[in-house]
């Protein structure tokens, strides 16, 4: 089959802080400065976007044709954002939660009020205290239909590709949670869990009080799809659950429709079909650039292998990791993936034995065979080589008590801002290929190099 390589896009949310590390609500001034600089440089002002609270901003890339191009665009937008922050006497804090207690200032927006009233203020405030990174994977043109989910006018090959990649990235969810774990503190406390996943996604099963604890079809991980009809049915089921939740809160459906609501916007799941024609992965913590680049490389390598080798991706009863058998890639069954694996990824993370075994299989599949398999065999024997931002921060900022002091919290914020600025400065002087290689080696240390595998 002749492939047209799909484009990629990246969105990352950042907290705004002042020079001391205190949260700042100056998003409007910061964004105006971004737009002004972008205009003078002939760049795209729409890459810098407000969020529903005034202390968080979103920085996006333009669609890129491959990892090398995406890396270059990502670093370029970060450079511009950091310059705008400096000229506004502000800084960008890159991690998934602000470590100290905050009281978010929300914007007066209809869709914001709709969500707040539907899930409740106490739950919805969690969304204002978390930041994530979203990766967009373009699907074949016309495959995703904003009205019915997947167009039956698209080719059978295109629908099969959508189905297989949807199942693949669903199976990657616990890996992205475990490896992207960033800030271990939430409201000044450390609990030893993946804080953004707990407080944003939530879980009724495990008692994680988040935005979507009681609305898992709307904000949790959806099951695999056996066929396109299954996937479409999931989307309509989610849609009606959201409408019913609105009605219970006394909100007329028309309000949702008036704010642009439709089938594909009635959900905030870790994996979702986006009306832009992409599969959107929303489960990663906001993190440092090197971690972000390594993780998107992992995802894109896995997706590329499925596409180019025309693999079928299916869950298998009893499976606990990835296993390739001819043209069939078997992945963990959903009850295990969204049960024991999810729990392990959110609690112990990369230190959990079953999570490590699963991560090994994910990396082996994504990176392929040949000399890389030999390198991964050595990597697999050194389990401690898995690194997360969270672990590094806990080593340096471990509180003497359960509560992080205000001064230590501000020091942590400044430290993370320093790290962001230093990494962007370093990566900006590397070629995109070198930047990707450095990011992979920092996140997944081994003797292998993927420099000869970058498109």
N, C-alpha and C positions, 0 to 999 in steps of 0.2 A: 504494500500500500504506500502511496506517495503522501507524505505528511506536510501540512502547512503548520509550522511550529506555532503553538498558541502563545499569546502574549501574557505577560505577568504584570502584576501591580502590587504595591505595598502601601499600607496605611499604618502609621504609628501615632499613638496618643502620648502626649507629654504633659506633666504638671508644670505650671509656671511658678517660679519662686523668686524672691528677692535675693540680694547678695548675701544675706545672712542665712538663707535657707527657708525663710518663712513663706508659706503659701501666698501667692499673689492672685488677685482677681483682675489683673490688667490685660486680659486676653485681647480685648478690642484694640488697645494701643499697640500691643505686640503684633497683631495680625495686620494692622494698617501699615506698620513699618515693614513687615514681610512683603506686602503687596507693592509698596513703594520701591523697595529694593528690586523685587522681581521685574517691575516695569522698566527700571533703569538698565537692568541686565538683559532685557529681552527674554525673560523666563516666564513661567506660567504661574500667575497669581493664584489660580484655583488649586494649587498644590497645598495651600495653607488655609485651613478651614476651622471655623469656630465649633466648639462642642456645646452641649446643653448647659454646661456650667462655665463660669468665667475664669476658672482656675486651670482649665484643661484646653489644650489646642491639639489639632490633628495635622500632621505633616504627611503628605502623600507623594508618591512618585507618579509621573506620567506612565502610561502603558509601555512596557519594554518588551523587546523581542527575544531576549535570552537573559541568562543570569549575569553575564558581563555587563550588559547594558543596564539592567536593573540596579546592579551595584553602583555603577557610575551615577545614575540618577538619584539613588538613595543618598549617597554621600554629598551630592550637589545640593539637594534640598536641605540636608542637615547643616551644611556649611552656611547656607543662606539664613536658616532659622537661628543658628547660633549668633550670626552677625546681627540680626534684628534684635535678638535678646540683649546682646551686649549694648547696642545703641539705645535700648529702652531701659537700661539699668536693671535688667532681669537675667534669669538663667533658666535653662531647660533641665528639669529633673526627669530622667529617662525611665525610672522603674515603675513597676506595676501598682504599687500602693504608696501613698505618702505615709511616712512612718509615725507621725504624731496625730493627735486629735485635730479634726478640721470640721468646719461648718460650711459646706458648699453654698455658693450663691448661684442659684439656678436662673436661667434666662426665661423670660416670659414668652414661651413658645407653645402653640396649641398641641403639637405632638408630644411635647414634654409633659404638659398637664395631663394629657390623655393617659400616658403610661403611669404617671405618678398616682392618679386617681384609681387606676385599674389594679396596680400591685400594692398600693399603699405607700405613704411617705417614708415610713421607717425602712421598708425594704428597698424602695427606689433610691434612697440616698446612698446605698451601697454602690450603685452604678456611678455616682459622682465621686467616689473615693477610689476607683480602680481605673487603670489604663491598660489597654491591650494593643497587640500588633495583629493586623489582618493581612493575609496573603490572598490575592485574587489570581485564580487560574482560569484563563480564558477557555471556554468550550467552543466546539465547532459552531460557526455562525448559524443562527436560527434554531439551535437545539433547545435552548432555554427560552420558554415563552412566559412572559410575565402574567398572562391570564390563566394558563392551565399548567404551568410548571415546565413541561417538556412538550415540544411541538411534535405532533405525529406527522407533520409534513417534512420533517427532517429525515435524513437517510437512516437506515437500520444501523449502519456502521457508526454514525454520529451518536445515536441513542445508546449503543453498546459502549462507546467510549465514555459517555457521561456516566453511565451506570457503574462501570468498572472503576473509574477514578473517584466517583462518589464513595464507593465502598472502600477503596484504598485509603482515602484521607480520613474517613470515619475510623478505620482501624489504626490510624496514626495518632488519634486524639490523646491517649494516655502518654505517649512518647513526648508529644509537644508540651503537655502539662509538666511532666517530670523534668525535662531538659530546659524549659524556659523559666523555671521558678526563679523569681527575681528578688523582690523585697520580702523579708520574713516578718515584717512588722505591720500591724494594722491598728490604728487608733492607739499607738504606743505600746501594744502588747505583741508578744510572740507566742504562737500556739504550736509551732512545729508542723504547720500545714501550708499547702499552697494557698496563700491568702486570697488572691484574686479569684481563683476558681471557687473557693468556699463562699466568698461574699458576693460574687457576681452570678455565677451559675447556680450555686446552692444545691441542696439535695434533701429531699424529704426522707429518703431511706437512711441517710447517715446523720441527719439532724444538722446539716450545714445551712445556717440561716442567711440566704442570699436573696437577690432580686427575684429569681425564678424558682425558689424552693417549691412552691405549690403550683407552679406552672411549667413543669419539666418539658412537656411537648413544645412549649414556646421558647424555652431558654436552655434546655438540656440537650444532650447528644441524642439525636434520633437514630433508630435502628438502621441496619443495613437494608437495602432494597433488593429483592430477588429479581425484580423486573422493573421496567419503567412505570408500569401501572402501579406497582407498590409505592414507588417514589411519589407519584402524583397523588395517590391516596393519602400518604403521610402529610403532604402539603395542605390538602383540603381539610384533613382532620385537625391539623395545627391551626389553620385559619378559623375554623368554627369554635375551637376551644378558646381562642383569643376573643372572638366576638362574644362568646358566652361569659367570659370573665369580665368584659366591659359591661355587659348587661347587669351582672350581679352587682357591679359598682355603680349602677344607675347612669351609665353613659350610653347615649344613643349611638347606634351603628353609624349613622350619618356623619358623626363627628370624626370617626376614623377615616371614612371615605373622603371627607372634606380636607383632611390633612395629607392626602395622597396615599392612604392605605389601600392595599390590594393583597392578592394572594401571597406574593413573595416578600412583602414587607411586614407580614404578621408573625414574625419570628426573629429571635436573636440567638439562634443556636450556634454552637461551636463550628458546625459545618452547615452551610446553607447555600441554596441557589440564589444568586443575586440577579436582579432585573437588568443589570448591565451585561448579562450573558456570561457570567463567571461563576465558578465555584469559589466561595469565600470561606477561608479558614480563619476563625475568630478565637481560637482557644489558647493562643500564645500570650504570655505576659509581655508587656512592654519591657524592653531590656536594652543593654548596651548594643551598639552596632555590630560588634564582632559576634556576639551570640545570635543576634537576629539574622545576620548573613549566613551563619553556619546552619541554622535551623531551616531557613528557606531553601538553602542548597540541598539539604537532606530531603525535604519534601519534593523539590523539583526533580532531583535525581530519581526518586522512587516513581514519580508520575511519568517521567520520560521513559523509564524502563517498561512500565506497563503499556504505554502507547506504542513504542517502537517495536516491542516484542509481541504486541497484540495479545497480552495476557488477559485471562479471565480472573477476576478477583471475587472470591466467595468465602464466607465464613464456613467453618467446619465444626461440627459437634465435637467437643473435647479439646479443640485446638487452643493453645495458649500462647502461640507465637506465630511469626510469619514462616511459611514453608512453601518453596517453589517446587512443583511437580509437573515437569513438562511445560505446558501452556497454562497451567492452573496455579494461581497463587492463593493458597489457603491462609486465612487470617483468623484470629481468635473469635469465637462465637460471641454474640453481642452481650449475653448475660454475664459472661466472664469479663469482656472488655469494659462494660459499663458498671461492673460490680467489683470484683477483686482487683482488677488492674487499675481501674479508676481510683479506688480507695487507696491502693498502694502508692500510686503516683501522687496523690494529694497529701498523704500522711508521711510515709518514710521517703518517698521519692526515689532517687537513684540508689539509695541504700537498701531498698527493698529487693529481696532475692528474686521474686517472680517478675518484678519490673525490670531488673537488670537482664534477666534471660530474654524477656520480650524485647528490650532495647537492643540487645546484641543481634537478634534476628532482624530487626528493622534496619539497623545499620548495614548488616551483611547484604540484605536485599538491595538497599538503595545504592550502595557503592559497587555492587557487581562482583565478578569473579576475578581470576588471574592473581596478579601480585597483591591486589588489594585484599583478597581473602586471606592471604598469608599474614598481611599486616594486621587485619582484624582479629586473626587468631591470637596474635600476641597481645592485642588490645583487650581481648576478651579475658585474658589471664590476669590482667591488671585492672580489676573492677573499680578500684579507687580513682582511675583516670577519668571517669565521668565527672565533669565539673559543672557546677551551677553558680550563678551569681549569688543566690541565696546562701549557699554554704560559705562562700568567701566572706560575705557580710557578717554572718554569724560568728565566724572566727575572729573578726576584728571588732565587732560591736556587741558582743554577747553581754546582755545586761546582768547586773548583779542580782536584780530582782525580776519579777515577772513584768514590771513596767519599765519601759525605756524612758530615761530622763529627757527633759526638754532639750537640754544642752547637747546631749549625745545624739538625740534625734536630728537636731540642726547640723551637727557635725557630719552625721551620716549623709544627709541631703547634699551638703557641700562636697563631700567626698565623691558621691555619685555624679554630681555635675562636673567635677574635675575629670572623672574617668570618661564621661561622654565627650568632653571637649578634647581630651588627649587622644582618644581613639579616632575621632573624626579628623583631627589634625594629622595623625599618623597615616590613616587610610587614604587621606586626600593626596598624599605624596607617593602612593603606590599605584601601579596599574590595577585595573579592575580584576584581572586574573590573579595578581599577587594578593590583593585585598581579600578575595575569596579564599585563597589558600591559607593565608594567615588566620582568617576567622575559623576555618575548619580545624586547623592545627591547635588553636587556642581552646576550642570547645571539645574536640574529639582527638586528643593527642595520640599520635601513632607515627610510624615511620613512613606512612603512605602520603602521597601527594596527589591532589586532583587537578594540578595545573594543566596537565595534558588532556583533561576531560572537559574543560570549560569551553562552551561554545564560542 
